[in-house]
Amino acid sequence: MSIYTIGDFHLSLNENKPMGIFGVNWNEHEEKIKNNWIKEVSENDLVVLPGDFSWSTYLKDTYEDFKFLNSLPGKKVLLKGNHDYWWTTLTSMRKFLKENDFQNIDFVYNSAYEFENKIIAGTRGWSKQEEGDNQKLINREVSRLELSIQKALKIIIKSEHSKEKEIIVFMHYPPITNENIYNNETNGFIQVMKKYDIKRCYYAHLHGSAIKDAVEGKFFGIDFKLVSADGLDFKLLKL
């Protein structure tokens, strides 16, 4: 059984939100992802989607998007992105899935998800470029990341094979920037990951020309990788 990931699905089966503003490569991107997904993923595999799954504003309007996702092979775990306005409480979202018989989908939200010898943890994150009280929001997301990792550690403690389990962090916003590398300085997200000896972190969010700003590779002892849809040429990445 394998783990795959791809971010920024940006489904709009109930909306009219074309992604062509990011380039012609986004034309019919749902079918590109679907075709690759069916080719690569089996029913026993896991796919992690780190944010920006649906353009819908309200949970009730995501039905067609989740129906599409549910029809694809494998188990799926979603994290929140900056455009997932439909995202509510974990209880409400799980209730929505149950009511609509979407049986192979779950969420990581102040929680963690165990799959074989891996545990998925993470949070949305935040960007200094966003409007508002940035530091307050960044601190909140740093706390949520730590809470998710602590939930993962509780799973490990209860496991009979705890030494064999790895915690992998997924985020929507990039948790590391070129400025961090240039100045050789960490931030709250990196500090939390180092505190808990996280070795791998996957993130999304960057599209089009912004992909060039992605930090990939090993920095501060952590391997970082961009997994936005167009960053992966709409092909799922196998971990």
Secondary structure, 3 states (H helix, E strand, C coil): CCEEECECCCECCCCCCCCHHHCHHHCCHHHHHHHHHHHHCCCCCEEEEECCCECCCCHHHHHHHHHHHHCCCCEEEEECCCCCCCCCCHHHHHHHHHHCCCCCEEECCCCCEEECCEEEEEECCCCCCCCCCHHHHHHHHHHHHHHHHHHHHHHHHHCCCHHHCEEEEEECCCCCCHHHHHHCCCCHHHHHHHHCCCCEEEECCCCHHHHHHCCCEEECCEEEEECECHHHCCCCEEC
